Amino acid sequence: MAKLSEIQTIEDARAETIQQRQIHLFADGSFYRAYEWSAWLCCRYVNKFKVTKRYNKSIEVEMAFVGFPKTSLQKFVHEGAATSEAEEGRIVMTLLESLFQPSSENEEEFANWKTAIPLAQPQQKPLPVLADRPVSLTGVMKKVMAYNVLEHTPIESMQFYMT
C-alpha cells in the first residue's frame, strides 16, 4: 500500500479537469480504499459506502476514506467509467464527463461532506479485570518480583504465575 503522505499528495493535486473526475483506489491487503476526494466521488457517484474519518499522526491530518473488497471491484466500477492500473497497488477509475462536471460548488460540497463525517476514535483495549477491578501492569510486576521461587514447589510457582 502507498504511504499516507503519498496518498495525500495525489488527492491534493487535482488541478486539471480530468484529475477531478478520477477515483484513485489504493490496495490495502484484500481491500481497495479511496481517500478524500476519491472517497467523496465514490460515495456520490458509485455507491453509498460507509465513510470513516481518522486523524493520522504521521502527516498530522484528518483523512476520510471508504473501502471495499478487491473481489468486488467490477461491482463498483461505474458504467462507462474507464479503469487503469496506475502503478502496482493503485487503480484509477475515470468518471464520464457527462456524469461529473468540475465546479467550485463541488469543492464546497466536498468540504461540507468531509466536515459532517464524525472523527473515528481509536479503539482502546480494555484492561483485564481480576476480582472486579482492573489489573495494572506495575501491580502485577511487583507481585511477580516479590514472589520467592526458592520457597515454593514448582507446582505452587506454576499456579502462582497462572493466576
HELIX and SHEET records of a PDB file:
HELIX    1   1 LEU A    4  ASP A   12  1                                   9    
HELIX    2   2 THR A   17  GLN A   20  1                                   4    
HELIX    3   3 GLU A   36  LEU A   41  1                                   6    
HELIX    4   4 CYS A   42  VAL A   46  3                                   5    
HELIX    5   5 LYS A   70  SER A   72  5                                   3    
HELIX    6   6 LEU A   73  PHE A   76  1                                   4    
HELIX    7   7 SER A  104  ALA A  116  1                                  13    
HELIX    8   8 LEU A  137  ALA A  146  1                                  10    
HELIX    9   9 VAL A  149  GLU A  151  5                                   3    
HELIX   10  10 PRO A  154  MET A  162  1                                   9    
SHEET    1   A 6 THR A  52  ASN A  56  0                                        
SHEET    2   A 6 VAL A  61  PRO A  69 -1                                        
SHEET    3   A 6 PHE A  31  TYR A  35 -1                                        
SHEET    4   A 6 GLN A  22  ASP A  28 -1                                        
SHEET    5   A 6 ARG A  90  THR A  94 -1                                        
SHEET    6   A 6 ALA A  82  GLU A  87 -1                                        
SHEET    1   B 2 VAL A 129  LEU A 130  0                                        
SHEET    2   B 2 ARG A 133  PRO A 134 -1                                        
END                                                                             
